Amino acid sequence: DQQVKQNSPSLSVQEGRISILNCDYTNSMFDYFLWYKKYPAEGPTFLISISSIKDKNEDGRFTVFLNKSAKHLSLHIVPSQPGDSAVYFCAGYSGAGSYQLTFGKGTKLSVIP
Amino acid sequence: GAGVSQTPSNKVTEKGKYVELRCDPISGHTALYWYRQSLGQGPEFLIYFQGTGAADDSGLPNDRFFAVRPEGSVSTLKIQRTERGDSAVYLCASSLIPGLADTQYFGPGTRLTVL
């Protein structure tokens, strides 16, 4: 049972346009969500997070939206830059005792110059 | 370098052999996590240490896998009688404040290949 789903394995976007990466989850116990970015041969790098009590969190070019009733998150990158090309992972976390992150399979973003 | 380091970066072994993977967390981080990432998948949780003790080992797939953190800093993941299905990237992460997931900092991983 996949608790975090990223249904688009890949996404291509023109430089300067908006990138929208989507994530769905099934575990209603998740109360915190994170996005990680991963380049080849490197570990995941934390990008942005959101608590389940919020519906939006913004950090520079990156904004995460949470629709709790739909159990859906999205990451918006505006404007997209070639350096944003990487694999993006969505992860959920329950603060009730366990500190493990549950990751989706990732979406590979390619930003075309 | 102040980040999480992992050695070796690559390990090739034969089926049935024993391997050890090492993780050096960020200095001062009390929490340490091991994850495994198979091809085409996201990282999957294996074990979490708070200090020297394994607070949650529910992700270890079977008793061939074992991890230690004897002095509350460096951790070693040990795999006995390796199988081809153990081939994956093993990621280590550490955090200063356990429970705040956004503080998990990952190392570059060890790519294990079992022939």
Interface residues (C-beta under 8 A of the other chain):
Chain A: V4 Q6 Y32 L34 Y36 A41 E42 G43 P44 T45 F46 S49 F89 A91 Y93 G95 S98 Y99 Q100 L101 T102 F103 G104 K105 G106
Chain B: V4 A31 Y33 Y35 G40 Q41 G42 P43 E44 F45 Y48 A55 D56 S58 G59 L91 A93 S95 P98 G99 A101 D102 T103 Q104 Y105 F106 G107 P108 G109
